[in-house]
C-alpha cells in the first residue's frame, strides 16, 4: 500500500458497544474516548488497556472532536445540540438552534485551528428512538454549519448535501471533505461518496465528488499529514490519496463507522466498528 501499512495486525481492543462511533484521541490522558450511540453512553479506553464508562447517559452523543485546549466537542442526538466537555468534566451546551429552530441531530464535527466548529446535521437522531427521540424536523434540510464559540455566531456553510455525515479538513485547512451517505435514504438518486469543498472563510464553495465509496457507504473518516483519507465502508477502511485515487484498504470484521489517529507518535489508527474499538499501527501520522 505504497508504504502506508506498517508490519502490524489489526487489534480488537474492546467490544462494549451497541453502535460504536466518534473516536477522539486525548493525548493528555493517553486514551481514546468514543460513543456508543444506541447505548446512550460513552467509553474511555486507555493505552494501558483499561476500559471505563466515560459518560452515561450521553444524550445519544455521536461524533466527537478535540479543540485546541483538549476539550471534547460532541454532537448530541438527544439534545440536538453541540456540547463541550470542560477540563473539569462539566458538560456545557454550546448551541442547539439555528434562527430559533432546533437542529435535526448533529452527527459529526471537526474543529478548525481558528477555533470554529464545523458540524453536519442529518436527521438520523429524529427518525426513530434508537439514536435519539423521534421528532419532526424544524429546519427542513440537512446542512453543514460553522459555529464560532467565541462570539456565538452560526452560519450555514453548505446546503447542497443530501445526507451529510463525517467531515475532516485537509492538512492546510484549505479544503473540507464531507461524506454524503444519502444512498441509504434515496437508493436510486442518493450519493455514496466523499465530497470536497474549498474553504472560503466560514463558508464552503466549489463542491464536487472527491471519491466514490463502496461497499456500503461513507460514514466517518480522518486525514493524515500527507493528505491521505482513511474512510469507513461496509467491511473496512478505504484509503485514498489527496487526489481521490485508491491506495488500499484495511479489512475490519465489523461494519466501520469512524476512525481517528492517536497514540504518542500519532501513527495509531483507532477504528470504531459496530460493537468494537480497533487499532492498526501505520507508517503515517495524523
C-alpha positions in Angstrom: 0.0 0.0 0.0 2.8 2.4 -1.0 4.4 2.2 2.4 1.4 3.3 4.5 0.8 0.0 6.2 3.2 -0.9 9.0 4.0 -4.6 9.7 1.3 -4.8 12.4 -2.0 -6.6 12.5 -5.4 -5.2 13.3 -6.2 -5.4 17.0 -9.6 -5.5 18.6 -9.2 -3.5 21.8 -12.6 -3.9 23.3 -16.3 -4.6 22.3 -18.6 -2.8 24.8 -21.0 -1.1 22.4 -24.2 -1.5 20.6 -23.1 1.0 17.9 -19.6 2.4 18.4 -18.9 5.8 16.9 -16.9 9.1 17.2 -13.5 8.1 18.4 -11.4 11.0 19.6 -7.8 10.8 20.9 -7.0 12.6 24.2 -3.2 13.0 24.4 -3.2 14.4 27.9 -5.0 11.1 29.1 -3.2 8.7 26.7 -6.6 7.5 25.9 -9.4 7.3 23.3 -13.0 8.3 24.1 -15.7 7.0 21.8 -19.5 7.0 21.7 -22.0 4.1 21.9 -24.8 6.0 20.2 -27.5 3.4 20.6 -26.4 2.6 24.1 -26.7 6.3 25.1 -23.2 6.3 26.7 -19.6 7.0 26.1 -16.5 4.9 26.8 -12.8 5.6 27.5 -10.1 3.2 26.5 -6.6 3.9 27.8 -3.4 2.7 26.2 -2.7 0.8 29.4 -5.6 -1.4 28.3 -8.3 -0.1 30.8 -11.8 0.3 29.6 -14.2 2.5 31.6 -17.5 4.2 31.3 -16.9 7.9 30.5 -20.4 9.2 30.5 -23.9 7.7 30.9 -26.3 8.9 29.7 -24.6 10.7 26.9 -27.7 12.2 25.3 -27.1 9.9 22.4 -23.7 11.5 21.5 -22.4 10.6 18.1 -19.3 12.3 16.6 -16.6 13.9 18.8 -13.6 16.1 18.2 -10.9 17.8 20.3 -10.4 21.6 20.4 -7.1 23.4 20.9 -7.5 23.2 24.7 -8.0 19.5 24.7 -11.7 19.7 25.4 -14.1 17.2 23.8 -16.7 18.7 21.4 -19.6 16.3 20.9 -22.6 16.0 18.6 -25.7 15.0 20.7 -28.7 13.5 19.0 -30.8 13.5 22.2 -30.5 17.2 23.0 -30.0 18.0 19.3 -27.0 20.2 20.1 -23.2 20.7 20.1 -21.7 20.3 23.6 -18.3 20.8 25.1 -16.8 18.8 28.0 -14.6 21.1 30.1 -11.4 20.0 31.7 -13.3 19.8 35.0 -15.7 17.3 33.4 -18.6 19.7 33.3 -20.6 19.4 30.1 -21.7 22.7 28.5 -24.2 23.0 25.7 -22.8 25.4 23.1 -25.6 25.6 20.6 -28.9 23.9 19.8 -30.8 26.2 17.4 -30.5 28.0 14.1 -32.7 31.0 13.6 -34.8 29.9 16.6 -35.3 26.4 15.2 -33.9 23.2 16.6 -31.3 21.3 14.7 -32.1 17.9 13.4 -29.5 15.8 15.1 -25.9 17.0 14.8 -23.9 14.0 13.7 -20.2 14.6 13.2 -17.8 17.5 14.0 -14.4 19.0 13.1 -12.6 21.9 14.9 -10.5 24.2 12.8 -7.3 25.8 14.1 -9.1 29.2 14.4 -11.5 27.6 17.0 -14.5 27.4 14.7 -16.6 24.3 15.0 -17.9 22.7 11.8 -20.7 20.1 12.0 -23.2 18.1 9.9 -26.9 17.8 10.7 -28.7 14.9 9.1 -31.9 13.5 10.6 -30.8 10.1 11.9 -31.4 11.1 15.6 -35.0 12.1 15.0 -36.2 9.4 12.6 -36.7 7.0 15.4 -36.0 6.3 19.1 -32.9 4.1 18.7 -30.4 7.0 18.4 -32.4 9.9 19.9 -36.0 10.9 20.1 -38.4 10.6 17.2 -39.5 14.1 16.1 -40.3 16.2 13.1 -37.6 18.3 11.5 -37.9 22.0 12.2 -35.3 23.2 9.7 -36.5 21.0 6.7 -33.0 20.5 5.4 -29.7 18.8 6.2 -27.0 21.4 6.3 -23.3 21.8 7.2 -22.8 24.5 9.8 -19.9 26.7 11.0 -20.1 27.8 14.6 -17.8 30.2 16.5 -18.0 29.6 20.2 -16.1 32.8 20.9 -18.9 35.1 19.7 -21.8 32.6 19.3 -22.1 33.3 15.5 -23.5 30.5 13.3 -23.9 30.2 9.6 -24.8 27.5 7.0 -21.5 26.7 5.3 -23.0 24.3 2.7 -26.6 23.4 1.7 -26.0 21.1 -1.3 -25.6 17.9 0.7 -28.4 15.4 0.9 -27.3 13.4 4.0 -24.0 14.9 5.3 -22.2 12.8 7.8 -18.4 12.7 8.5 -16.1 15.6 7.8 -12.4 16.5 8.0 -10.1 19.3 6.9 -7.2 18.9 4.6 -3.8 19.3 6.4 -3.6 23.0 5.4 -7.3 23.5 6.1 -7.9 25.0 2.7 -10.3 22.2 1.8 -13.1 20.4 3.7 -14.1 16.8 2.9 -17.6 15.7 3.7 -19.3 12.3 3.5 -22.7 12.1 1.8 -24.5 8.8 2.5 -27.9 9.7 1.1 -28.0 6.5 -0.9 -29.3 4.9 2.3 -32.5 7.1 2.2 -32.6 7.5 -1.6 -31.4 4.3 -3.2 -31.9 5.4 -6.8 -30.7 9.0 -6.7 -28.7 9.2 -3.5 -25.0 9.5 -3.1 -22.3 7.2 -1.6 -19.3 9.5 -1.8 -16.8 11.8 -0.3 -17.2 15.4 -1.4 -14.6 18.1 -1.4 -15.1 21.9 -0.9 -12.9 24.9 -0.9 -12.9 26.7 2.5 -13.8 30.4 2.0 -13.7 32.0 5.4 -16.7 30.4 7.2 -18.4 29.1 4.0 -17.7 26.4 1.5 -17.6 26.6 -2.3 -16.8 24.6 -5.4 -18.3 21.3 -4.0 -17.5 18.2 -6.1 -17.2 14.5 -5.8 -13.8 13.5 -4.4 -14.2 9.7 -4.3 -17.0 7.1 -4.6 -17.2 4.8 -1.6 -18.1 1.1 -1.8 -19.0 -1.4 -0.5 -21.6 0.2 1.7 -21.4 4.0 2.2 -19.1 6.5 3.8 -19.7 7.5 7.4 -16.8 8.9 9.4 -13.2 9.4 8.3 -9.9 11.1 9.0 -6.9 12.6 7.2 -3.2 12.1 7.7 -0.4 14.7 7.4 0.2 13.8 3.8 -3.4 14.3 2.8 -4.4 10.7 2.6 -8.0 10.0 3.6 -9.0 6.9 5.7 -12.7 6.4 5.2 -15.2 3.9 6.7 -17.1 1.5 4.5 -19.1 -1.7 5.0 -16.2 -4.0 5.7 -13.2 -1.9 6.5 -11.3 1.4 6.0 -10.7 2.6 2.4 -7.6 4.7 1.8 -7.5 7.5 -0.8 -4.6 9.8 -1.7 -5.1 13.6 -1.8 -6.3 13.3 -5.4 -9.0 10.8 -4.6 -7.2 7.7 -6.0 -7.5 4.5 -4.1 -4.3 3.5 -2.1 -5.5 0.4 -0.3 -7.8 -0.9 2.4 -7.8 -2.1 6.0 -10.1 -5.0 6.4 -12.2 -5.0 9.5 -14.6 -7.8 10.5 -17.4 -5.4 11.5 -19.1 -2.5 9.7 -17.0 0.5 10.3 -18.4 3.8 11.5 -15.4 6.1 12.0 -11.7 6.4 12.7 -9.1 8.8 14.1 -5.4 9.0 14.5 -3.8 8.8 18.0 -1.1 7.4 20.1 2.1 9.1 21.4 3.5 9.3 17.8 0.2 9.9 16.1 0.6 6.8 13.9 -2.1 4.6 15.5 -5.4 4.5 13.7 -8.3 3.9 16.1 -11.4 2.5 14.4 -14.9 2.2 15.7 -16.9 -0.6 14.1 -20.3 -1.7 15.2 -19.6 -3.1 18.7 -15.9 -2.6 18.9 -12.8 -0.4 19.1 -9.9 -1.5 16.9 -6.4 -0.3 16.3 -4.0 -0.5 13.4 -0.4 0.9 13.6 0.5 2.7 10.3 3.6 4.2 8.7 2.0 7.7 8.6 0.8 10.2 11.2 -2.5 12.0 11.7 
